[in-house]
Amino acid sequence: MPELSEKQLQDFASRLRDRREELREIIHRELASSTQEDYTELAGMVHDAGDESFAELLRGINLTTRARELDEIRDVEAALERIKNGIYGTCTDCNDSIALDRLNAYPTAKRCINCQSRHENRRGGRDATPSL
């Protein structure tokens, strides 16, 4: 597969910067909102164990969402760094090119589809055993 053109790299960089800004705005709004909706106050108003569990669930969902968005920002920053270093679109595991279709669908991809599948299987992301 041929290397990405300068135009393609600029397009990916622009998309990644736009996504980074979107994520920053989302996190900023959530942080401002969570300050206003103090979940500690919500938990203090509970009357039974079911209400307390619900308050804890809300707090957990909010933290999980923020963690996912922070992870995505890290991935975006890493992709922008790979563009800067001239290695964007190259698999970090095998050094082969990452398919353009994969990059279009997942601009932060750092592995080709084959290496990503192996990576997920190694860390238990999916069961590699065929189903019966």
C-alpha positions in Angstrom: 0.0 0.0 0.0 1.4 3.4 -0.9 2.3 6.0 1.8 -0.2 8.7 2.6 0.0 11.9 0.6 0.7 15.2 2.3 -3.0 16.2 1.6 -4.2 13.0 3.3 -2.0 13.6 6.3 -3.2 17.2 6.6 -6.8 16.0 6.4 -6.2 13.5 9.1 -4.5 16.0 11.3 -7.4 18.4 10.8 -9.9 15.8 11.8 -7.9 14.8 14.8 -7.5 18.4 16.0 -11.3 18.9 15.6 -12.0 15.8 17.6 -9.6 16.8 20.3 -11.4 20.2 20.6 -14.8 18.5 20.7 -13.6 16.2 23.5 -12.1 19.0 25.5 -15.4 20.9 25.2 -17.4 17.9 26.3 -15.1 17.3 29.3 -15.2 21.0 30.2 -19.0 21.0 30.2 -19.2 17.8 32.2 -16.8 19.1 34.8 -18.8 22.3 35.1 -22.0 20.4 35.3 -20.8 17.9 37.9 -19.7 20.8 40.1 -23.3 22.1 39.9 -24.9 18.7 40.4 -22.8 17.7 43.4 -23.3 13.9 43.6 -22.1 14.0 47.2 -25.2 16.0 48.0 -27.3 13.6 46.0 -25.9 10.7 48.0 -26.5 12.6 51.2 -30.2 12.9 50.4 -30.7 9.1 50.0 -33.2 7.4 52.2 -32.4 3.7 51.7 -29.8 1.4 50.3 -31.5 1.4 46.9 -31.3 5.2 46.6 -27.7 5.1 47.8 -26.9 2.4 45.1 -28.5 4.6 42.5 -26.5 7.6 43.5 -23.3 5.6 43.4 -24.3 4.3 39.9 -24.8 7.8 38.6 -21.4 8.8 40.0 -19.8 5.7 38.4 -21.3 6.4 35.0 -20.1 10.0 35.1 -16.5 8.9 36.0 -16.5 6.1 33.4 -17.7 8.5 30.7 -14.9 11.0 31.6 -12.3 8.3 31.6 -13.3 7.1 28.2 -13.1 10.6 26.8 -9.7 11.2 28.4 -8.5 8.0 26.9 -9.7 9.1 23.5 -7.9 12.5 23.9 -4.7 10.6 24.7 -5.2 8.5 21.5 -5.8 11.6 19.4 -2.7 13.3 20.8 -0.7 10.1 20.1 -2.0 10.1 16.5 -1.1 13.8 16.1 2.4 13.0 17.4 2.7 10.1 14.9 1.8 12.6 12.1 4.4 15.0 13.4 7.1 12.3 13.5 6.2 11.0 10.0 5.0 7.6 11.1 1.3 8.0 11.0 -0.4 5.2 9.1 2.4 2.7 10.0 1.6 -0.2 12.3 3.4 0.2 15.6 3.8 -3.6 15.8 4.8 -4.8 12.3 5.7 -1.5 10.6 3.3 -2.3 7.7 1.0 0.3 6.4 -2.4 0.6 8.0 -5.2 0.4 5.4 -6.7 3.7 4.4 -10.2 2.4 5.1 -9.2 1.6 8.7 -7.7 5.0 9.2 -10.8 6.7 7.8 -13.0 4.7 10.1 -10.6 5.0 13.1 -8.1 7.8 12.6 -6.3 7.1 15.9 -5.5 3.5 14.8 -1.9 2.6 15.7 -2.0 -1.0 14.5 -3.1 -2.7 11.2 -6.1 -4.8 11.6 -4.2 -8.1 11.9 -1.9 -6.8 14.6 -4.9 -5.2 16.4 -6.7 -8.5 16.4 -3.6 -10.3 17.8 -3.3 -7.5 20.4 -6.9 -7.9 21.6 -6.6 -11.7 21.7 -3.4 -11.5 23.8 -5.0 -9.2 26.4 -8.2 -11.1 26.5 -10.3 -8.7 24.5 -11.9 -11.5 22.6 -12.0 -15.2 22.9 -9.9 -16.7 20.1 -11.6 -20.1 20.5 -14.1 -20.9 17.7 -17.6 -21.2 18.9 -19.4 -24.5 18.4 
